[in-house]
Amino acid sequence: MQNVLIVCRESEARGALSARLRRFGIGVTEAVDIKEALKSIMQLEMSLMIADLALIELPGGEALLSARRDKGIPCILIIGRGEEARVIELGAEDYVTRPFDPGELAARARMRMGCTEQPVRTIIVHGLMLDPLRQTAEVEGRIIRFTPTEYRILELLCSNRGHIFSAGDIYRRIWNEKYITGSNVVAVHIRHIRKKLGDDSKYPKYLRSVWCAGYKVE
């Protein structure tokens, strides 16, 4: 899998760019300063670095650029108007000028890495965003990790909003086995999912229990 290091202080721009790259199954590591970026580039395998020139110009920036050159990692710089000469001086492969379109920058990044993958369908429900590749969810910037079974149950319910699934329906679809009446295995998994989401079972935002029927996501 391709991995991109984004070095940028602006959380909104960084988040928007990350989301667009992840839609195509690209791994993203975010850094808000040179120290964090240098640690990431030395410890992880990166396919591309996208960095704000304003950070690169700070102490330690040259060490970061040197590390990425030594590891053969291409670089796209985010620059201000009139700073094009610095792109050449620093040996970057490409650049975009602020204010930039995250979609355009993501497209440039994908082209630079030779990516041809189609976007992965992201499921969003009430601010809950499911990532099918990592089998995680994101709520208000918080990444939630699930077991494979927990994620499949959550994905099933979120992909079929409004549909009520009985415990037996869920069991047969997820475990692909005959359901034993009275088994609480589905209820236990639902409880774990709710706990990780911070969902209140009495007044749930995401997973609703339907009396004598099953579970659903509105």
N, C-alpha and C positions, 0 to 999 in steps of 0.2 A: 504494500500500500504506500502511496505517495504521502509525504509529510511536509508540512510547511511551518516555518517559524515566523511568527508575526511579532515584530518589535515596534510597539506603538503605545503611547501613553493614553491616547484618547479612547476611552472604554467603548463609547457608542460606535465609533468607526471600526474599532478592532472587533467588536462583537458582530457587527453587520457583515464584515468581510469573512470572519470565521464561519458564520452560518451559511454563507453562500458556498464556501469551499466544502464544507461538510456535506452539503446536499449532493455532492458528486463523489462521496466516499473518500474524501481526502482528509487525512489526519491533520490536526492543527495544534500547535503549541504556542501559547501566548506569553509574551514577556513585556513588562512595563518599564524595564530599565536595562542598562548594558550588562550589569552583573548577572541578572537572571537570564538574559539572552545568551551570554557567554557560557554559562553553566549548561544550558539546554543544548547548545550547538556542540559542546564537547562530549556530552553524555548520550545524546540521541542521534539517530540517523535522520538527516534532513534532506529533502529533495530540492528545497527552495527556501530562501529567506526574503521576507518583505519587511523593510525597515524604514522608519521615519528618519530622514536626514538630520532633523533637529536632535535626535538622540545619538546618532552616529558621530555628530560633531562634539559630543561631550567626552570627558576623559574616559578612556577605555574603549572608545569606538573603533580606534585603529586596530586594537587587539581582536575585536570581534570580526572586523573585516578580514584580518589576517587569518583568523581561524577558519572562516568560511572559504577563503581562497585555498588554504592548505587541504581542506576536505572536498574541494571541487564543487561547492554549493553555489548555484547561480543566485543573483541578488537583484531584487526590484526595489528601488528607492522611492519613497514618498517625499516630494520636494515642494518648495515654494516657488512662486514665479521668479524667474531670473537666476535660478540656481542650477540650470542645466549643465553648466560647465563642471560642477562638482561631481556629477554623475560620471563623466569621462575620467576626471582626476582620480576618483575612488575606484574605478574599474567595474562599476555596476553594469549588469547586462541590459537593464531596462529601467524605466521610471514612470511615475504618474505625478501630476501636479495637483496640489491642494487647491480647492476642495475636489475630491475625487469621487467617482461613482464606484461603490463597492462591487457592483455587478461587473463593471468593465475591468476592474483590477483583478477580480477572481477569474475572469475569462483570460486575461493576459497570463495569469499564473498558470492556469491549466494548459494554455498553449505552450508556455515555456517548459512545462514538464512533459509535454506530449500526451496529455490526457485526452481520451476520447470517450470516457464513460458517460452514460446518461445519468441524469440526476436520480437520486434515491428518494422515493416518496416519503416525505416527512408527515407525520400525523400530529395535528395540533388540536387540542380540546381544552377549552377554558384556560388558556395560557399554559397548558401542559404540552410540551413538545417531546415526541418520542423519536429516538434515533435508532432506526432498524439495524444499522451496521454495528453499533456499539452495544445495542440492547440496553440503552440507558434512557432516562427521561430528564428533562430540564424544566424547572419551575422557578421563575423569578431569579434566574442566573445560578440556581443551585442544581448541580448534577446529582442525579439519584441512580444508583446502581442496583440492578435486580439479578436474581438467579435467572437462568434461561427459561425455566418454567414460569416464574413470576412475570417475566417480560412478555411471554407468549399469551398469557391470560390477559394482561393489560392491553396488549395490542389487539387481541380478539375483540374485546369489549369496546375499545376506542375506535376500531375500524367499522364497527356496526352500531353506531350511536342510536339510542332509542330502542334497540332490540333487546328483549329480555332473554337471557340464557339461564337455563336451570343449571344446578350443580352437575347434573348428569350430562347436559349438553357440553358444558365446559370440559368435563372429565374426558368424554369420548373424543372431543376435538384435540385436546392437548396431549393426553396420554395415549390416545388411540387404542383404548381398551374398554371392555364392558364395565359399566358403572355399577358399583355395589350400593344398593339403596341403604341410606343411613350413614354412609362414609362421610367424614368431615374433612377429608383432605383438601377439597376445593375451598371450603370455608377458612381453613388454616392459611392457605396461600393468599386468599383475599385479605385476611387480617394482616398478614405481613406486608402486602402491597400498600394497604391503607396506612400502616404505621410509617412506612418509608416515605409516602407522599405527604404525611402529616394530615391525612383526611379524617375527619370526625365521623365515626360510624352512625351517630345519631343525626347529624346534620351534614352529610357528605357533600363535597363539591364535585367529586369525580365518580367514585364507585357507589352506586345506590343499590340497596337491597330492596327487592320487591317481595312483599309478604307472600309466602307459600308459592312463589314463582321462580325466583332466582336473582340475578344481578344484571345491571345495565349501566351504561354511561349515557347521560342525556346529551 
